[in-house]
Amino acid sequence: MTEQTAPREGALAELIAVLEAEARIGEELLQNLRARKEAILAWDSSALLARVDEKETLLGRIAGLENQREGLVARLTARPREPLRGLLAGLPPGPRASALEDLHRRVRTIYSRLRAQERTLAATLEDMLGHLRGALGRGGTNTALLYGASGTVSSAPPRSGILEGKV
């Protein structure tokens, strides 16, 4: 190994370690998401708040790793803000390139799954909130059609004047 390839090999090894850490944290975030969903479905606010705090900690760790990864890629390519796939395209075939490609694919798969599941959970929460608002009679949209005393169709139950402050 020449003097010039030694630092490059060290940076590639460090990049592999960073990607492995990103994958581990991604898996932890997926577990956290499942725990938050369970807490929501169980109406366990203290468990939900604990999982939200845990998520924030994990997001802080992933932000630090992203900065490390970006710095390593910039150092390896001599181009700031170069995406990892740009580095991968320029690597000669070999075990390091193969390991990096596999990790890159794994990280992308984990975080794609995480984003999709986060969107699903957010949509579920929005639906639940709409149902709660409707049940509590506070500004929620009730899409059920109701027939009034005159036989006309309305999309919301009649409001009580006294409850609306119209006394």
Backbone torsions as a table, in degrees:
resi	resn	phi	psi	omega
1	MET	NA	130.8	-179.1
2	THR	-82.1	169.1	179.6
3	GLU	-62.1	-32.0	-176.8
4	GLN	-77.6	-33.9	-178.0
5	THR	-80.4	-22.4	-179.7
6	ALA	-60.7	-49.3	178.1
7	PRO	-64.5	-35.3	178.8
8	ARG	-65.0	-44.3	178.4
9	GLU	-63.5	-39.6	177.5
10	GLY	-63.6	-42.3	178.9
11	ALA	-67.2	-37.6	177.2
12	LEU	-65.7	-40.7	177.5
13	ALA	-64.0	-40.3	178.1
14	GLU	-65.6	-39.0	178.3
15	LEU	-64.2	-40.7	176.6
16	ILE	-60.8	-43.4	179.1
17	ALA	-62.6	-39.9	179.6
18	VAL	-65.8	-44.3	179.2
19	LEU	-64.1	-38.5	176.2
20	GLU	-62.6	-40.8	178.0
21	ALA	-65.8	-40.0	177.0
22	GLU	-61.5	-39.9	178.4
23	ALA	-65.2	-43.4	179.0
24	ARG	-61.2	-43.9	-179.9
25	ILE	-66.9	-36.9	175.7
26	GLY	-59.3	-42.7	177.0
27	GLU	-63.9	-39.1	177.3
28	GLU	-64.7	-38.0	178.3
29	LEU	-66.2	-36.5	175.7
30	LEU	-64.5	-41.9	176.6
31	GLN	-63.7	-40.8	178.5
32	ASN	-62.3	-41.1	178.7
33	LEU	-62.0	-43.3	177.6
34	ARG	-61.8	-41.1	179.5
35	ALA	-66.8	-38.3	177.3
36	ARG	-65.0	-41.6	178.7
37	LYS	-62.0	-43.9	178.1
38	GLU	-61.8	-41.4	179.3
39	ALA	-64.9	-38.8	178.9
40	ILE	-65.1	-47.2	-178.3
41	LEU	-65.8	-28.4	177.9
42	ALA	-88.5	-1.3	-176.8
43	TRP	56.2	39.3	-178.1
44	ASP	-102.7	89.7	-174.4
45	SER	-66.6	-35.2	-179.8
46	SER	-67.5	-40.0	176.5
47	ALA	-66.2	-39.3	179.1
48	LEU	-62.4	-46.3	179.8
49	LEU	-62.9	-38.4	177.4
50	ALA	-63.7	-40.9	179.6
51	ARG	-69.6	-34.3	177.5
52	VAL	-66.4	-42.2	176.3
53	ASP	-61.2	-42.6	178.3
54	GLU	-61.9	-41.4	178.5
55	LYS	-60.7	-43.8	180.0
56	GLU	-60.3	-40.4	177.8
57	THR	-63.2	-44.8	179.4
58	LEU	-63.4	-40.0	178.8
59	LEU	-64.9	-35.8	175.6
60	GLY	-64.3	-40.9	178.3
61	ARG	-66.0	-40.5	-178.8
62	ILE	-68.0	-33.9	177.9
63	ALA	-63.4	-41.5	177.5
64	GLY	-63.7	-40.9	178.4
65	LEU	-66.7	-37.8	177.5
66	GLU	-61.2	-42.1	177.8
67	ASN	-62.4	-42.0	177.3
68	GLN	-61.2	-47.2	-179.2
69	ARG	-60.1	-46.6	179.7
70	GLU	-60.8	-40.6	178.0
71	GLY	-64.5	-41.7	178.9
72	LEU	-65.9	-43.8	179.1
73	VAL	-63.4	-42.4	178.5
74	ALA	-62.6	-40.4	178.9
75	ARG	-66.2	-40.2	-178.0
76	LEU	-74.0	-30.5	-178.2
77	THR	-101.6	-12.7	-175.3
78	ALA	62.0	23.7	176.9
79	ARG	-131.3	116.7	178.2
80	PRO	-65.1	146.3	176.6
81	ARG	65.7	20.0	175.6
82	GLU	-72.4	129.7	177.6
83	PRO	-71.1	158.1	-179.5
84	LEU	-57.9	-37.3	-179.6
85	ARG	-64.1	-27.7	175.0
86	GLY	-66.0	-41.6	176.1
87	LEU	-64.3	-45.4	-178.3
88	LEU	-60.5	-38.7	-179.6
89	ALA	-64.6	-27.9	-177.6
90	GLY	-94.1	-3.6	-179.4
91	LEU	-81.0	139.7	174.7
92	PRO	-70.0	150.7	179.3
93	PRO	-58.5	144.1	179.5
94	GLY	163.1	-178.6	-176.4
95	PRO	-63.7	-38.8	179.4
96	ARG	-65.1	-45.5	-179.8
97	ALA	-62.6	-41.9	179.4
98	SER	-64.2	-44.6	178.9
99	ALA	-62.4	-42.9	179.4
100	LEU	-65.2	-42.2	179.1
101	GLU	-63.1	-43.3	178.6
102	ASP	-62.8	-44.7	178.8
103	LEU	-64.9	-41.8	179.4
104	HIS	-59.8	-45.3	178.4
105	ARG	-62.6	-43.3	-179.5
106	ARG	-63.5	-46.1	179.9
107	VAL	-62.4	-44.4	179.3
108	ARG	-61.8	-40.9	179.1
109	THR	-63.8	-46.3	-179.5
110	ILE	-60.5	-48.9	-175.6
111	TYR	-74.6	-27.1	173.3
112	SER	-66.1	-44.2	177.9
113	ARG	-62.8	-42.5	179.6
114	LEU	-61.7	-46.1	179.7
115	ARG	-61.3	-43.9	-179.9
116	ALA	-62.8	-43.8	-179.3
117	GLN	-69.7	-33.4	175.6
118	GLU	-64.8	-41.7	178.2
119	ARG	-63.3	-41.4	179.1
120	THR	-63.4	-43.8	179.1
121	LEU	-64.4	-41.3	179.1
122	ALA	-63.0	-40.7	178.1
123	ALA	-65.0	-40.2	178.0
124	THR	-62.7	-43.0	178.4
125	LEU	-63.2	-40.9	177.6
126	GLU	-61.8	-42.0	177.3
127	ASP	-62.1	-45.8	179.7
128	MET	-61.5	-42.0	179.4
129	LEU	-62.5	-41.5	177.0
130	GLY	-61.7	-42.3	178.1
131	HIS	-65.4	-40.7	178.4
132	LEU	-63.8	-44.2	178.9
133	ARG	-61.2	-42.8	178.6
134	GLY	-63.4	-42.6	-179.2
135	ALA	-67.3	-34.5	-179.2
136	LEU	-86.8	-9.6	177.4
137	GLY	73.4	28.7	-178.0
138	ARG	-117.4	89.8	167.9
139	GLY	63.1	2.7	177.7
140	GLY	-75.9	161.3	178.1
141	THR	-96.7	120.2	177.7
142	ASN	-101.0	116.5	-175.3
143	THR	-91.5	-1.5	178.5
144	ALA	-71.6	137.1	178.9
145	LEU	-85.1	133.5	-179.6
146	LEU	-121.6	145.0	176.6
147	TYR	-101.9	125.2	179.2
148	GLY	-79.5	179.3	-178.4
149	ALA	-61.9	-28.8	-179.4
150	SER	-84.5	-3.7	179.8
151	GLY	90.0	3.1	178.7
152	THR	-84.7	154.1	-178.8
153	VAL	-91.6	132.4	173.5
154	SER	-129.0	156.0	-176.9
155	SER	-98.1	-1.6	179.3
156	ALA	-141.4	150.9	178.1
157	PRO	-66.6	152.0	178.6
158	PRO	-63.3	140.5	179.8
159	ARG	-85.4	144.1	175.6
160	SER	-79.9	128.8	179.4
161	GLY	-60.2	-40.3	-178.6
162	ILE	-66.5	-38.1	179.4
163	LEU	-72.9	-25.6	179.0
164	GLU	-86.6	0.9	178.6
165	GLY	78.2	23.0	-178.9
166	LYS	-105.2	61.4	-178.9
167	VAL	-106.9	NA	NA
